[in-house]
Amino acid sequence: MPDSASSDQEASNADAIAALAEETHQPLPVVEEIFKEQYARLKATARISDYLALFAARRTRDALARRS
């Protein structure tokens, strides 16, 4: 059973992914794939995880902008 903190983080990430998809007019699966990739990269070396979603969202937005 997942703990409530990880469930909250997953819900927050899902909200961020949906908002990015709407903001950038990109398909949700594309945004989700890029976000999860960026999040995993950051999480692998992070010592503090409080702002991972924020940084992953910024990197996702940048990656999507480069694709357009």
C-alpha positions in Angstrom: 0.0 0.0 0.0 1.5 3.3 -1.0 2.0 5.9 1.7 -0.1 9.1 1.6 3.0 11.3 0.8 3.7 9.4 -2.4 0.0 9.4 -3.3 -0.1 13.2 -2.8 3.0 13.6 -4.9 1.6 11.5 -7.7 -1.6 13.5 -7.7 0.4 16.8 -7.7 2.5 15.5 -10.6 -0.7 14.5 -12.5 -2.1 18.0 -12.0 1.2 19.6 -13.2 1.3 17.3 -16.3 -2.3 18.2 -17.2 -1.6 21.9 -16.7 1.5 21.7 -18.9 -0.4 19.9 -21.6 -3.1 22.5 -21.6 -0.6 25.4 -21.5 1.6 24.1 -24.3 -1.2 22.6 -26.4 0.6 19.3 -26.5 -0.9 15.8 -26.1 -1.1 14.6 -22.6 0.9 11.4 -23.2 3.8 13.3 -24.7 3.9 15.7 -21.8 3.6 12.9 -19.3 6.5 11.0 -20.9 8.8 14.0 -20.9 7.8 15.1 -17.3 8.4 11.6 -15.9 11.8 11.4 -17.6 12.8 14.8 -16.3 11.5 14.0 -12.8 13.4 10.7 -12.7 16.6 12.4 -13.8 16.3 15.0 -11.1 15.2 12.5 -8.4 18.2 10.3 -9.1 20.6 12.9 -7.7 18.4 15.0 -5.5 19.2 15.3 -1.8 16.2 17.4 -1.1 13.0 16.5 -3.0 10.7 19.4 -2.1 10.9 21.1 -5.4 11.4 18.2 -7.8 8.0 18.7 -9.4 8.6 22.4 -10.0 12.0 21.8 -11.6 10.7 18.9 -13.6 7.8 21.0 -14.9 10.2 23.8 -15.9 12.5 21.3 -17.8 9.4 19.8 -19.4 8.2 23.2 -20.6 11.6 23.9 -22.0 11.9 20.6 -23.8 8.4 21.1 -25.3 9.4 24.6 -26.4 12.4 23.2 -28.2 10.3 20.6 -30.0 7.9 23.2 -31.4 
